[in-house]
Amino acid sequence: MRAIWNGAIGFGLVNIPIKLYSASESSTLDLDMLDKKDFSNIKYKRVNENTNKEVAWENIVKGYKIEDKYIVLENADFEAVSPEKSKILSIIQFVKEEEVDPALFETPYFLEPQKNGEAAYRLLLEALMKTKMAGIGSFILREREILCMIRPYEKEVLMVNRMRYPEEMRNYSELNIPSGKAPKPEELKMAETLIKSLAETFDPSKYRDTYNEDLLKIIQQKAKGKKTKPKEIKEPAGKAADLMAMLKASLESGKRKVG
């Protein structure tokens, strides 16, 4: 793995030199975009909208438009913004992990201690596990201030979870979510029973992305000249009058699987 950020964790008056690594990778198949006529690769180019000519990376700058005029930014301008945050991931507060809504979580990263930071790194890791707390902090990564949570991962490594700022969450008030009638007591009790019957300790190793495996099988079949025909799946429609029947059938199905 290649580090994408070097800096330090600011933990009280303690600075822990660390390196940041991406902790996830895409599991999707690498599909190329092709021209339907001759299957040539489609290339994306950076084109000047006035001249229609391609522009090399070294000739591209970033700018912000104010009153129909662009203010061009240079590297020094980005470096001048909160320079301390570009090198220090400051822990602002500690919280219980369950206090943070999972909807705010984005990308995970691993933290690795640099030379002379091993002891302090281990101290923070052990202290977070002992207190069952997580740190909330911020730092600048790729010209953007990142809100994040620092927490132990598998009791071995510190992980940073990039978080969305509350203002980045869209408002759901535009959705059509009718209040509807309150569920009948027997329906609610049956739903609770169904939930409890399916409850078990979460084991992430039980889950895997099977879509890409299935797609690869279809690709291999097509390579052998075989045609595939998709199964016709009807969109399920549940009527309110069928709720009890569906709940009972779900419970019975669950019992048969257990048996």
C-alpha positions, 0 to 999 in steps of 0.5 A: 500500500502507498501512503496518501498523507503524512502527518501527525495525530494531535492528542492533547499535547501528544503528537503521534507521527503517522501515515494514512493509507486507504483501507478499502478498494473497489470490488467491481470488474474493470469494464472498458468503455467501447465504441459500439461500431468497432469496439475501440476504446473511448478516451476522455480528453481535457478540451478547451471549450473555446478552441476545442483543443486538448489541454495538457495537465501542466497547463491546467489551473484551478479558479473560482468565478467572481462576477464573471471573472476567474480568480486563479489559485496557485499551490501557495494559496492552498497551502496558506489555508489552515497550514497546521491542519495540513500536517496535524490531524487534531482530535477535538473530542472523544465520543461513544461510537454509537452516538454518531449516526452511521449515515455520516460515515464515508471512506475508511483509512488505516493509520500507521505509526512513523518512526518514534511514534510507535509507543504513543500510537499503541497508547492511544489504541489501547486507551480507546479500547479501554474506554470504548471511545472514539476520537473526532477530529479534522485535517486537510486532505487533497485541498479539502478539510476532512471531518473524521472519527479515529477508532480501533479496528480489530484491536490491532490498528487505528482506523480513520473513518472520513465523515460527512459534515451535517450540511452535506446530508440532504433534507428528506422533507421533499419525499412523500412519506405519509404518516399513515395509520398506526400498525395494529397491535397484533401486526406490530407484535408479529413484526417484533417476533420476526425481527427477533427470530432473525437477530444474531451477532453481526459477522461481516465475513458472511457477506460478499459481493456476488454480483461481480462473480455472476457477471464474470460467469456471464462474460465467460459464457459469452466468450464461449459463444453462449447466450444468456437470457435474464430471468423475469423478475416481477416487482413485489407488491405488498398490500396493507391487507396482506401484512399479517399473512406475509408476516406469518409466512415469513415466520414459518419460512424462518422456522423451516430454514432453522429446522 
